[in-house]
Amino acid sequence: MNSATVRNLLVRGMLAGLGAGLLALLAAYFLGEPNVDSAISFEEAHSHEHEMEVVSRSLQSTAGLATGVLVYGVAFGGIAALAFCFALGRVGRFGPRATALLLSGCALLAVYVVPFLKYPANPPSVGNADTIGKRTTLYFLMMLLSVLLAIAATILGKRLAPRLGTWYATVSAVAAFAVVIGLAYAFLPVINEVPKDFPATLLWRFRLSALAIQTVLWGGFGLVFGELAERLLNPKPVTATASRSVAVPN
């Protein structure tokens, strides 16, 4: 793949990330923000300390949310496009659309779902401020471990394929990934700072909405970028009818 094609795919990846970010923004606003408001109301009702807001809640839930989600979408879209350039033709005989969807699904699993199952997202009123550094470090450690293990599982599957066949090689690689991730779950510290009187239903809805937002983001990117990449790499041939319609008259 030449540099011009990579550059074009990078631009399309950032555009697809922007489009996916818009979809995720809608999901965040309608699914996530109501739960955030409920969690903040719970915190205010049970806290004796009232801090002055540096940024108003209305600004956080509109312009702040839009800026964060869209910038994130463009950034991860560019990174995912570069990963697509490397993966295309190396992970099987898949076309651009299928490769983009496969890459998006694996990225959603490795980057978000696996760390989420160990250290799930919590609403604003949950968590000790003194442990935020530790919690952040553990979360990103789990994310890094998951991504590296996903890459290692892919390499393992490709090396086992000639001897075991594609199906059994894939099953073996996935099983190895699951075993090592399970060991990481067992040995990494457990963090549970949810107050005893915090509504379980609200916590469940918040975490489910966080997962839904990420699913919309990565799924939207896979569909949009797959279509853009398909049109770039496999353009439709010009038909004879179209050629005659643009022919210069005598």
Secondary structure, 3 states (H helix, E strand, C coil): CCHHHHHHHHHHHHHHHHHHHHHHHHHHHHHHHHHHHHHHHHHHHHCCCCCCCCCCHHHHHHHHHHHHHHHHHHHHHHHHHHHHHHHCCCCCCCCHHHHHHHHHHHHHHHHHHHHHHHCCCCCCCCCCHHHHHHHHHHHHHHHHHHHHHHHHHHHHHHHHHHHHCHHHHHHHHHHHHHHHHHHHHHHCCCCCCCCCCCCHHHHHHHHHHHHHHHHHHHHHHHHHHHHHHHHHHCCCCCCHHHHHHCCCCC
